[in-house]
Amino acid sequence: MTSDVSAVGRASTLSAHALIAAARAGDRNAFALLVEPRAGHLLATARAILGNEADAYEAAQEALIAAWIQLPRLRDIDRFDAWLNRTLVNRCRDALRRRKRMTVREIDIETATLTTADDADAQAERAALLAAFERLSVDERHILVLHHLHDLPLAQIAAQLGVPVGTAKSRLWTARRALERALEAES
Amino acid sequence: MSTSQAPLNEALLRDVLRVRAEGDRSTGELIDDVLFVVGSSSQTRGWQPRPVTISQSILVASAAMLLLLGALIGSLLVGAQVRRETQPIPTAVPAHVPVQPILRPFVGLPPVDAEPSTPETGELVKSSSGIHPWYSANVYADGRIIWSGDSDTGWVEQRLSPEGVDLVRSGAASLDGQYVAPLATLPDSAWLDRTVRAYVPARFSACYWFLDDYDADPADALDAFPENAKELFANALRTYYIRSDGEGTPGDVHCHDLSTKDARRLAAILPVAGALVLGENFNSSDFAIVGLDQIGEATVSEDYTIPKGTPYLYVSPLLPHGESIGAGLGG
């Protein structure tokens, strides 16, 4: 069983390498095959980080376009996923900066129409957690999303971030502490 | 064993993130949009990733999105005549006027989720531009007054009541006056909503020509565009010439009116295809297309002098009556 998984992993890696090489040479079909299995992850990550559909879609789109443009400059193709994730996080950071410059205040109608005390408590806890999450940096949000939304183990989080496992573990702990502190502040 | 004593409600956090990660648009749509921008596989022009000298980074792409749609064009189109060639401007009027909570005007492409000003088109009642504390103002039969402080700050809109429109139409209220905003002294009864909001255009014009070449038909500059850009132009809301002299002779510009979505796509397509972005700040609207099929060899001097005959494009927001904002500013 283990050897089968390894074989699949090797085949997958080889395939990714071939696709990256072809995409670097300008093969759009290879690029499509390369990013297709990753697009859902990217879009969900951007949505969870930004909490805004339009901004998230744009960030994911910009990240993929940037990947196409800059792929020939990627020196280590084994770090493609880490590089793509970093690109997405940078686009999310840009989106948050743009959003802060706008004077838009959205009201959550559902939060404003509570019906019972239990609902109110649950909604308040949920709203506090959301507000606390919004206080975090993009990098902190990202690692929490990788762990708590995508359920990635530390080794995969490390690969996505392009850092050693120990560093990923430390960053995850730091992000959780930041969220706890933000939650206290919201309370 | 946990790595921390965090009192986080893990289940709630997962659920909150799960809900945040949900969205309306599909992964397939995302892939399609990206592939459209980078060019379809059936595109005949042989694209090769280029070592960067001109347009390689997405930073440039981002800058281009602002540059491309910067609200300035200059006086080239002033007084121009427009000859409709294909489809008329759609005149559908939405049933409601959304309250757009964006109070700060912008230059270039609107924020991605900004609702455009409605209705998309409008009958111009009166227009004025010149040296005021504000620069240019247009009043429409539907009550909108759309005006600009200056060319770099974007356009804003307010809503007049029918009484206010009648006052302007009859000449009883003048758009000229040294006030902070046009018509600022009109009574409340003349206003439906005095709130100053950003004007969010629903359409943009994309116009191209051969720089300094007055003998060539500007429509031929279309050949310089990548296939996906041509596809956008082929499906444009309207296609027309703008004549600088009204004689119907070449030497003018060829234009397509695009939806905001397609203008956004165009802004993403061109840097990917290798268009050269001119200008050193975001307030410039200059956007040149230099040898799209041989961008690596494009020759542009360090002072951005563009050779005569270079295909050249600008994109500008449109006012409800179909005039380019840049043309208005040029007045």
Interface residues (C-beta under 8 A of the other chain):
Chain A: R24 A25 G26 R28 N29 F31 A32 V35 E36 A39 G40 L43 A44 T45 R47 A48 G51 N52 E53 A54 D55 A56 Y57 E58 A60 Q61 E62 L64 I65 A66 W68 I69 Q70 L71 P72 R73 T87 D94 R98 R101 M102 T103 V104 R105 E125 R126 L129 L130 F133 L144 V145 H148 L149 K169 L172 W173 R176 R177 L179 E180 L183
Chain B: T3 S4 A6 P7 L8 N9 E10 L12 L13 R14 V16 L17 R18 R20 A21 E22 G23 D24 R25 T27 L30 I31 D33 V34 L35 V37 V38 G39 S40 S41 G46 W47 Q48 P49 R50 P51 V52 Q56 S57 I58 A61 S62 P101 I102 L103 R104 P111 V112 D113 A268 P271 V272
